[in-house]
Amino acid sequence: SQKIEQNSEALNIQEGKTATLTCNYTNYSPAYLQWYRQDPGRGPVFLLLIRENEKEKRKERLKVTFDTTLKQSLFHITASQPADSATYLCALDWGSTLGRLYFGRGTQLTVWP
Amino acid sequence: KAGVTQTPRYLIKTRGQQVTLSCSPISGHRSVSWYQQTPGQGLQFLFEYFSETQRNKGNFPGRFSGRQFSNSRSEMNVSTLELGDSALYLCASSSDRGWTEAFFGQGTRLTVV
């Protein structure tokens, strides 16, 4: 069965630095990989989607990479701010699983001033 | 446009009871998925409905069931509640399959005592 691992449960960085979060998976590469942000007691919010034939995607201060050889996605937040503090989830979609996303356990990011 | 609406937000039930949770997707979205989120297991897929048909089901016991109405609104039902069913139940809608982003509701926090 597929296994999804996010690098660490918690990541603490100083404001202004770049946060890098990792999502690793086993077996087959997904057709799509998504990143979500979740604040306590709230539902996840979509951030970025990257397809298996794309290497990199950017949106404002966010950047995601997808390496199907390493079976890994990296999620970067540049010039991080305390407001970026949240749990970040990666979600994999193998395209044939009819509306089912497989989520990692998430990485809790804390940005301190 | 209005987001995904889940009701109720909070619920306290006794072991053995049953519960029904409701989800109204974004207007025009025909796919509705349900997830259970617990600290120990993270986000786990329950089932997905598209145009009133269940297309996919996760590994949950038969006590968990759902349905979708012609207006795409969905309900999930849990019968014979157990303490372990305490969780945040999240509903997500998308325009079609998972290759577009999923829009999550705020969730229903179910506590079984």
Boltz contact constraints between the chains, C-beta under 6 A:
constraints:
  - contact:
      token1: [A, 32]
      token2: [B, 99]
      max_distance: 6.0
  - contact:
      token1: [A, 42]
      token2: [B, 106]
      max_distance: 6.0
  - contact:
      token1: [A, 43]
      token2: [B, 90]
      max_distance: 6.0
  - contact:
      token1: [A, 43]
      token2: [B, 104]
      max_distance: 6.0
  - contact:
      token1: [A, 43]
      token2: [B, 105]
      max_distance: 6.0
  - contact:
      token1: [A, 43]
      token2: [B, 106]
      max_distance: 6.0
  - contact:
      token1: [A, 43]
      token2: [B, 107]
      max_distance: 6.0
  - contact:
      token1: [A, 44]
      token2: [B, 104]
      max_distance: 6.0
  - contact:
      token1: [A, 46]
      token2: [B, 101]
      max_distance: 6.0
  - contact:
      token1: [A, 49]
      token2: [B, 101]
      max_distance: 6.0
  - contact:
      token1: [A, 93]
      token2: [B, 98]
      max_distance: 6.0
  - contact:
      token1: [A, 98]
      token2: [B, 55]
      max_distance: 6.0
  - contact:
      token1: [A, 98]
      token2: [B, 56]
      max_distance: 6.0
  - contact:
      token1: [A, 99]
      token2: [B, 31]
      max_distance: 6.0
  - contact:
      token1: [A, 99]
      token2: [B, 33]
      max_distance: 6.0
  - contact:
      token1: [A, 99]
      token2: [B, 48]
      max_distance: 6.0
  - contact:
      token1: [A, 99]
      token2: [B, 56]
      max_distance: 6.0
  - contact:
      token1: [A, 99]
      token2: [B, 97]
      max_distance: 6.0
  - contact:
      token1: [A, 99]
      token2: [B, 98]
      max_distance: 6.0
  - contact:
      token1: [A, 100]
      token2: [B, 45]
      max_distance: 6.0
  - contact:
      token1: [A, 100]
      token2: [B, 56]
      max_distance: 6.0
  - contact:
      token1: [A, 101]
      token2: [B, 98]
      max_distance: 6.0
  - contact:
      token1: [A, 103]
      token2: [B, 42]
      max_distance: 6.0
  - contact:
      token1: [A, 103]
      token2: [B, 43]
      max_distance: 6.0
  - contact:
      token1: [A, 105]
      token2: [B, 42]
      max_distance: 6.0
